[in-house]
Amino acid sequence: MSFKRYDVYWVDLEPVCGSEMAKTRPAVIVSLDVLNQALDTLVICPLSTKLHPGWRSRLTVRVGGKTGEIAADQIRVVSKRRLTRRIGSLAADDVDALRRLLSEMYGEG
């Protein structure tokens, strides 16, 4: 299976530890396509339907006909085996907003 950056898949996040997001939920792939092809792991940000409009670490998006929130504060590396069905991909505006958010959270400065 070919995994592409900014595609959204159902991902089994169990088992978890502490305050990590749990259960099977949508997640957006944020790792580079060249890494997605070469490695057996992917960097993902899970989505939640519980919205927190005031949280600067979250981005509200609409994917697969449903509104959810990308949890950039819950970014993690997972095995490709945890991914099941593809839901869709982010819209161009959402990609731009996610790139800005990730850069703000994890970039220099």
HELIX and SHEET records of a PDB file:
HELIX    1   1 ASP A   33  ALA A   38  1                                   6    
HELIX    2   2 ALA A   72  GLN A   74  5                                   3    
HELIX    3   3 LYS A   80  ARG A   82  5                                   3    
HELIX    4   4 ALA A   92  TYR A  106  1                                  15    
SHEET    1   A 6 ARG A  58  VAL A  63  0                                        
SHEET    2   A 6 LYS A  66  ALA A  71 -1                                        
SHEET    3   A 6 THR A  41  SER A  48 -1                                        
SHEET    4   A 6 THR A  24  ILE A  29 -1                                        
SHEET    5   A 6 ASP A   7  ASP A  12 -1                                        
SHEET    6   A 6 LEU A  83  SER A  89 -1                                        
SHEET    1   B 4 ARG A  58  VAL A  63  0                                        
SHEET    2   B 4 LYS A  66  ALA A  71 -1                                        
SHEET    3   B 4 THR A  41  SER A  48 -1                                        
SHEET    4   B 4 ARG A  76  SER A  79 -1                                        
END                                                                             
